[in-house]
Amino acid sequence: MSEAFLKNAARRYESANAGTLGWMLDREPLGRGFLDTKLSSLTLADYTRADGLRGPDFTYGWIQGRGLEAIATHAAFFADRQPELAQKLDETGMRLYGLLKELQSADGHIYFRYDADMRPLRAEGDGAVVGQKPAGGIFTYSDAFAAKGLIAAAHRYRPDDLPGHLDYFHRVIAAIEEGRFQMNEQAELGPVALETQADDFGPRMILLGAAGMLERLDLGGHAAFAERFIAHVIERHLDQATYLLRDAPGDDRCNVGHGIEFAGFALDYAPTSRDPQLVRALEQILLASLRFGFAEAGLSLTVSISTGEKLSPYQPWWSLPEAIRTAALAWSLTGNPESMAAWRRADTAFFRHYWRGDPPIAFQTMTAEGPVDYVPATPDLDPGYHTGLSLLAAIRVAGAKAAHPFAEHTR
């Protein structure tokens, strides 16, 4: 049964990723050449200037960094399978790489939101849009996504640029460990936001996603931070009674998608496989997150650790492909039928409830009543990052198991 599922899943995942990427490449770019995935996943209508901050006058650094990593990574994957798609990805990737590199070189940072003249902006509580303060020594999620994207693209297109981008990446790592990483990019960048923000594991989780990527690019020597990050999150955030990850130490809330994403990134880091106890702990984080998090269509955004109550009506798309990735990686290491069942459950939920197929995109958010107009983080649809890179990891697992069906497990 597993063999048939693996073959079918790998085929569907490759088709879904190729479809999404082709759809994205066929759209006219934003501004000077940035990715444009600005449309409603409900109505399929493009956002216009009438949609304000969702519209084409605003470019989100988050999305462009994510998209660049996804494009460079998928170009390598499709090079032999679909050369024409890979060529189009490379053409777009080289253009986007040049734009993002130029943007980052201005002051050493990438910002969350830019206006049509590429000036960093933030939105205040009353909706007013004002200029964002220069980041200086503060780093953000936009820096994290951009650093990963620039490394992936430079490795493929401009290897001589790698040292500068790796230095940028390590400055983000240092900012996290030194308390200079600001999570809320809608607030003014500065000490007030840093001093009042929660001790969330999100920054370490996102940067941990670079560890496996660096290893696959033969840059594993730059991934030593991963062991520190994994240990930090396990020691400070893991609730031993439930195996859920607390958003912050002492907090009762758990973002189950972030817990699943953390476990997947940790399992994707090769040295993890040499620690059976850690592998089992990460697998239990996955299984607990699914057990507590599943609602009508997908995974609730937040749950209570003490009561199991679902604290949000929203069920975003991204946690399901992340669950596919994490379950695939866990099963590949343990052979645990519970992880295979988790993989199948996440796969079924995503493709039954979220995946539109025509066009090859997903509804961004569900509730008990069905798809809703709730935009998580940025209005742009996923540029092959959460969905594409997650499914790509599962394809690798399926391929490896087909080649080595009797590989040893850590169980």
C-alpha positions in Angstrom: 0.0 0.0 0.0 2.8 2.4 0.9 4.6 1.8 -2.4 1.5 2.7 -4.4 0.8 5.8 -2.3 4.4 7.0 -2.7 4.3 6.6 -6.5 1.0 8.4 -6.8 1.9 11.1 -4.3 5.2 11.9 -6.1 3.4 12.1 -9.4 0.7 14.4 -8.1 3.1 16.6 -6.2 5.4 17.1 -9.2 2.4 18.0 -11.4 1.0 20.4 -8.8 4.4 22.2 -8.4 4.9 22.4 -12.2 1.4 23.8 -12.6 1.8 26.5 -9.9 5.2 27.6 -11.2 4.0 27.7 -14.8 1.0 29.7 -13.7 3.2 32.2 -11.8 5.7 32.6 -14.7 2.9 33.3 -17.1 1.7 36.3 -15.1 3.0 39.8 -15.9 5.6 40.9 -13.3 5.2 43.6 -10.8 7.1 46.9 -11.3 10.6 46.3 -12.7 10.2 42.5 -12.7 9.1 41.2 -9.3 6.8 38.2 -8.9 3.1 38.9 -9.1 0.8 36.4 -7.4 -1.6 39.2 -6.3 -5.1 37.8 -6.7 -7.9 36.5 -4.6 -7.9 32.7 -4.1 -11.7 32.9 -3.7 -12.7 35.0 -6.8 -9.6 34.5 -8.9 -9.8 38.3 -9.6 -6.5 40.2 -9.6 -6.1 42.7 -6.9 -6.1 46.3 -8.2 -5.3 49.7 -6.8 -8.7 49.8 -5.2 -7.6 47.0 -2.9 -5.1 49.2 -1.2 -2.2 47.4 0.5 -3.2 44.2 -1.4 -2.8 45.9 -4.8 0.0 46.1 -7.4 1.5 49.4 -6.0 2.9 47.4 -3.1 5.7 44.8 -3.2 6.3 42.5 -0.3 9.9 41.6 0.5 8.8 38.4 2.3 7.2 37.0 -0.9 10.0 37.9 -3.2 12.6 36.3 -1.0 10.5 33.2 -0.6 9.8 33.1 -4.4 13.5 33.4 -5.2 14.4 30.4 -3.0 11.5 28.4 -4.6 12.4 29.3 -8.1 16.1 28.4 -7.9 15.4 25.2 -6.1 12.7 24.0 -8.5 14.8 25.0 -11.5 17.4 22.5 -10.4 14.7 19.9 -9.8 13.1 20.3 -13.2 16.3 20.7 -15.2 16.2 17.1 -16.4 12.5 16.4 -16.0 11.0 19.5 -17.7 13.9 21.5 -19.3 11.6 24.1 -20.8 10.1 24.9 -17.4 13.5 24.9 -15.8 14.7 27.4 -18.4 11.8 29.7 -17.8 12.4 29.4 -14.0 16.0 30.3 -14.5 15.2 33.4 -16.7 12.8 34.7 -14.0 15.2 33.6 -11.2 18.1 35.5 -12.6 16.0 38.7 -13.1 14.6 38.4 -9.6 18.0 37.7 -8.1 19.4 40.9 -9.6 16.4 43.0 -8.3 16.6 41.5 -4.7 20.4 41.8 -4.6 20.2 45.5 -5.6 17.4 46.1 -3.1 19.3 44.5 -0.2 22.6 46.2 -1.1 21.0 49.6 -0.4 21.3 49.4 3.4 22.0 45.7 4.1 18.3 44.8 4.5 15.1 43.7 2.8 11.8 45.2 4.2 8.3 43.8 4.5 6.5 46.2 2.3 7.6 48.7 -0.4 5.7 51.3 -2.4 5.8 51.7 -6.1 9.1 53.6 -5.8 10.5 50.8 -3.6 10.5 52.8 -0.5 9.9 50.7 2.7 6.5 51.4 4.3 4.5 50.2 7.3 0.8 50.5 8.2 -0.2 52.1 11.5 -3.1 50.9 13.5 -5.5 53.4 12.0 -4.6 52.3 8.5 -2.3 55.2 7.7 0.8 54.2 5.7 4.0 55.8 6.7 7.7 55.3 6.0 9.5 52.5 7.8 12.5 53.4 9.9 15.8 52.1 8.6 16.6 48.8 10.2 20.2 49.4 11.2 21.3 46.5 13.4 17.8 45.0 13.6 16.9 42.1 11.4 13.5 40.7 10.5 11.6 37.8 8.8 12.0 39.6 5.5 15.8 39.5 5.9 15.6 35.8 6.8 13.6 34.9 3.6 15.7 37.2 1.4 19.0 35.7 2.8 17.8 32.2 2.0 16.6 33.1 -1.4 19.8 35.0 -2.3 21.9 32.1 -1.3 19.9 29.6 -3.3 19.9 31.8 -6.4 23.6 32.8 -6.1 24.6 29.2 -5.9 22.9 28.5 -9.2 23.5 31.8 -11.0 26.3 33.8 -9.5 28.6 31.6 -7.3 31.1 34.4 -6.8 28.4 36.4 -4.9 27.9 33.6 -2.3 30.3 35.0 0.4 28.4 38.2 0.7 25.0 36.5 0.9 26.3 34.0 3.5 27.6 36.9 5.5 24.1 38.5 5.4 22.6 35.2 6.5 24.9 34.9 9.4 24.1 38.5 10.5 20.5 37.4 10.7 21.5 34.4 12.8 23.5 36.7 15.1 20.5 39.1 15.4 18.3 36.2 16.6 20.8 35.1 19.2 21.6 38.6 20.4 18.0 39.8 20.7 18.0 42.1 17.7 15.5 40.2 15.6 12.1 42.0 15.3 9.1 39.8 14.4 6.5 42.5 13.9 7.4 44.3 10.8 4.3 46.4 10.8 5.6 48.2 13.9 8.3 50.8 13.7 11.7 49.0 13.7 13.4 49.8 17.0 13.9 49.0 20.7 10.3 49.5 21.7 9.1 46.6 19.6 12.1 44.5 20.5 11.5 45.0 24.3 7.8 44.2 24.1 7.7 41.2 21.8 7.2 37.6 23.0 10.0 35.1 23.1 8.5 33.2 20.2 10.4 30.4 18.5 9.3 31.6 15.0 12.6 33.3 14.1 14.7 30.2 14.9 12.2 28.0 13.1 12.3 30.0 9.9 16.1 30.2 9.8 16.3 26.5 10.6 14.7 26.0 7.2 18.0 27.0 5.6 20.0 24.1 7.2 18.8 21.4 4.8 19.1 23.7 1.9 22.7 24.6 2.8 23.6 20.9 3.0 22.1 20.2 -0.4 24.1 23.1 -1.9 27.3 21.7 -0.4 27.4 24.6 2.0 26.8 22.4 5.1 29.7 24.1 6.9 27.4 27.1 7.4 24.6 25.1 9.0 26.2 24.5 12.5 23.7 27.0 14.0 20.9 24.4 13.4 21.9 22.2 16.3 21.8 25.3 18.7 18.4 26.3 17.3 16.9 22.9 17.6 18.2 22.4 21.2 16.9 25.9 22.2 13.4 25.3 20.9 13.1 21.8 22.4 14.4 22.9 25.8 12.4 26.1 26.1 9.2 25.5 24.2 8.3 21.8 24.3 5.4 20.9 26.6 6.4 17.4 27.8 2.8 16.4 28.7 1.4 17.0 25.2 4.4 17.3 22.9 3.0 20.6 21.6 5.4 23.6 21.2 4.4 26.7 23.2 4.6 29.8 21.1 6.6 31.3 24.0 7.8 29.8 27.2 4.9 29.8 29.7 2.4 30.6 27.0 -0.7 28.4 26.7 -1.0 29.0 23.0 0.4 26.7 20.3 0.6 27.6 16.6 0.4 23.9 15.4 1.6 24.8 11.9 4.7 26.4 13.3 5.4 23.3 15.5 5.0 21.1 12.4 7.2 23.3 10.3 9.9 23.3 13.0 9.9 19.6 13.3 10.1 19.2 9.5 13.1 21.6 9.2 14.8 19.8 12.1 14.3 16.4 10.5 15.6 17.8 7.1 18.9 18.6 8.8 21.1 15.5 8.2 22.8 15.3 11.7 19.4 14.9 13.3 19.1 11.4 11.8 22.0 10.3 14.0 20.1 11.1 17.2 17.2 8.6 17.5 15.8 10.2 20.7 15.6 13.6 18.9 14.0 12.0 15.9 11.3 10.4 18.0 10.7 13.7 19.8 10.2 15.6 16.5 7.9 12.9 15.2 5.8 13.2 18.4 5.6 17.0 17.9 4.2 16.3 14.4 1.7 13.7 15.6 0.5 15.8 18.6 0.1 18.9 16.4 -2.1 17.0 14.0 -4.1 15.4 16.8 -4.8 18.7 18.5 -5.0 20.8 15.4 -7.2 19.1 12.9 -10.6 20.8 12.5 -13.2 20.7 9.7 -11.0 21.1 6.7 -7.4 21.6 7.9 -5.4 22.6 10.9 -6.6 25.4 13.2 -4.2 28.3 13.4 -3.8 28.2 17.2 -4.8 25.8 20.0 -4.8 25.9 23.8 -2.2 23.5 25.3 -4.0 23.2 28.6 -7.5 22.5 27.3 -7.0 21.5 23.6 -9.5 24.2 22.6 -9.1 25.6 19.2 -8.5 29.3 19.7 -8.9 30.5 16.1 -11.6 29.7 13.5 -9.0 30.0 10.7 -7.5 27.0 9.1 -4.7 28.2 6.7 -3.5 26.2 3.7 0.2 26.3 4.5 0.2 24.0 7.5 -1.0 21.1 5.5 1.9 20.9 2.9 4.2 21.5 5.8 2.6 18.5 7.5 3.2 16.5 4.3 6.9 17.4 4.4 7.3 16.6 8.1 5.4 13.4 8.0 7.3 12.2 5.0 10.7 13.0 6.6 9.6 11.4 9.9 8.4 8.2 8.2 11.6 8.0 6.1 13.6 7.9 9.3 11.4 5.8 11.6 9.2 3.7 9.4 6.4 4.5 11.9 3.0 3.7 10.4 1.6 6.6 12.4 3.7 9.0 10.4 2.6 7.4 7.2 -1.0 7.8 8.3 -0.3 11.5 9.2 1.2 12.0 5.7 -1.9 10.5 4.1 -4.3 12.5 6.2 -2.5 15.8 5.5 -2.4 14.9 1.8 -6.1 14.1 1.6 -7.1 17.3 3.5 -5.0 19.5 1.3 -6.0 18.2 -2.1 -9.6 17.6 -1.1 -10.4 21.0 0.6 -7.8 23.5 -0.5 -6.3 22.7 -3.9 -8.2 24.3 -6.7 -6.5 22.5 -9.5 -7.7 24.9 -12.2 -5.9 27.2 -11.7 -3.2 25.3 -9.8 -3.4 27.3 -6.6 -4.8 26.7 -3.1 -7.5 28.5 -1.1 -5.5 30.6 1.4 -7.8 30.1 4.4 -10.7 28.0 5.5 -13.2 28.0 8.4 -15.9 25.6 9.3 -18.1 27.4 6.7 -15.5 27.0 3.9 -13.1 29.3 2.1 -12.9 32.9 3.6 -11.2 36.1 2.6 -8.6 36.0 5.4 -5.1 36.9 4.2 -2.3 35.5 6.3 0.9 37.7 6.5 0.9 38.9 2.9 -1.8 39.2 0.2 0.3 37.5 -2.4 -0.4 33.8 -3.1 2.3 31.3 -2.3 5.1 31.5 -4.9 6.1 27.9 -4.6 7.5 28.2 -1.1 5.2 26.6 1.6 3.5 24.3 -0.9 6.2 23.8 -3.5 9.2 23.2 -1.3 7.2 21.1 1.1 5.9 18.8 -1.7 9.4 18.7 -3.2 10.8 17.3 0.1 8.1 14.6 0.0 9.0 13.8 -3.6 12.6 13.3 -2.5 11.5 10.9 0.2 9.3 8.9 -2.2 12.2 8.7 -4.7 14.7 7.6 -2.1 12.3 4.9 -0.7 11.7 3.6 -4.3 15.5 3.3 -4.8 16.2 1.9 -1.3 13.0 0.3 0.0 14.8 -1.6 2.8 16.8 1.3 4.2 17.5 1.2 8.0 15.2 3.2 10.2 16.3 4.9 13.5 13.5 3.2 15.4 
